[in-house]
Structure formats: structure tokens, C-alpha cells
């Protein structure tokens, strides 16, 4: 674990693999622990340097006031590009999960030179709030159950972990895994204040930041190899959202995890890793083709 300063804030990061290997940058959703340890380790074993990081107001990144964030989605996208630059790996393979997938889409659109491949997991192409008419919205029965629950005492580690396990059960994810991750997130949270803990555990800050302008209409302009991964049983962002992204980004590959919901389960880590490594190889092929066609490269 370490911290990297970009754009006048600090981002908490963790690195796996050889420092000289091609870089895969994993955007937290909102914390880095949204990305399974096993996936990071497998990507590293596949010949990549893997860096996962916490978004602002989560984990070990700069936390100010999650109830009133003074930044936008485009600022978070700029953080990803700046982090890629500081780490010395540009252009990089960028991957975002959940709300981190929104950050990743905007980052690639706003800073195309920084990125050479894109992976989007369990996300959608519109900001928090009302969905587009042609996209499936959150499963309303699950949302009613999810938000009817009594909030825990955010200063109580075990209560927070149990709350996360209950939420995972509602959403179709593994309660035991969610409980363990929530405990790790609690341990990494720098402040036991309720708004800070809630921001870390639930990503509620995304309901408060400015996500304009829309970016869905710009997706056909993405020219780098893209992988879209989505769980068939995702109740928060139903699979139609991932299918729409894959249709709208030219040449994107869609991988639907039939037994998964909103997270990457242990049983799917190998499949997702192999798909990401395949995208990385497509990136390498494109780079070689570009060099071969550029007289200045010889």
C-alpha cells in the first residue's frame, strides 16, 4: 500500500507484479477492494503490473466531506489519467467496476491518449439517477428491500460488516465475501465518522457529485480494445446496461457471467482475468500495427 499525489489530492494505491511490466490500472468502485485480490494476482502473474486505487473520499485517498463533494465525475476521470502519467505507464489498460466503470468511461473519452485498452465491469453508461428509457433500471423489489434496512452503527466494525452481508444477500452476491470485504474496508477507513464510513461502504458520494455532461452518446468514439463484463443476475445494474455499452463501443467484447450478480465472484476470477489478458494482447497487436504503418517509427 502507498499513496500517490495527483491533481492536488492523494490517492491510495496498491501494486502487484513487476514494476517494468505493462500497466493495468483498476479504478475502485469506490474502494480498491472492489477488485478481488485473486484477480490482481492473476493479472500480475500474466505479465502485468497491476495498480488498484481508491477514489476520492474512500479508502486511503483524500477524504474531505463526502456529504458535499467539491469535485465532479470528470475530475475523477482526470485523476485516472494523471495517475497513469505519474506511474509512468501511459498508455495503460484502464478498468473500472461499478461506479468506477463510469469514471473509466469518461476518463477514456476525455483523455484518450492516456489509455490503450478498457475493461468495464458491472456498470452502465448513464450517471446515477433516472436511467434512459431503453436501459433497465435497478431491480425495484431489491432496491425496496435494500433501502428499507436500518443503518448500522458505523463506528461498530461488526455491525457494518453484517450490514454489508445483508445487502449482498439482497443483491445476489455472496454474503460471506461481502462481510469480509466490509471489515477490511472498515479497517482501512481513516475516520469512524458516519458519513465517511458510509461513503466507503456504500459509495453514496456518487449520488451527490456532478456527472454532467452526458457521455453515453460519445461511446462510439472509443477506439481502443474494450471488454465489457456483466453478471447475468446483477440487480443493481441489470445486464442490459452492459449489453448496451458493448453494442455502442465499436468492436467491444461482451462477457456475461451467468452465475454472477454485481461483483466478481471467486468462481469467475479466472474467466475475467483471461478476458482482460486477451484485451491486453489486442492492445499490443494494435500498437505494433500502428508502429509498422508509421514511417517515423523506423
Secondary structure, DSSP 8 states (H G I E B T S, - for coil): -EEEEETTEEEEEEEES-TTSEEEEEE-SSSGGGS-HHHHHHHHHTTEEEEEE--TTSTTS--S-GGG---BHHHHHHHHHHHHHHTT--SEEEEEETHHHHHHHHHHHH-GGGEEEEEEES--SS-SSS--TTS----HHHHHHHHTS----TT-HHHHHHHHHHHHHHHTS-HHHHHHHHHHHHHH-S---HHHHHHHHH-GGGGTSB--S--GGGGGG--SEEEEEEETT-SSS-THHHHHHHHHSTT-EEEEETT--SS--GGGHHHHHHHHHHHHHHHHHHHHHHHHH-GGG-
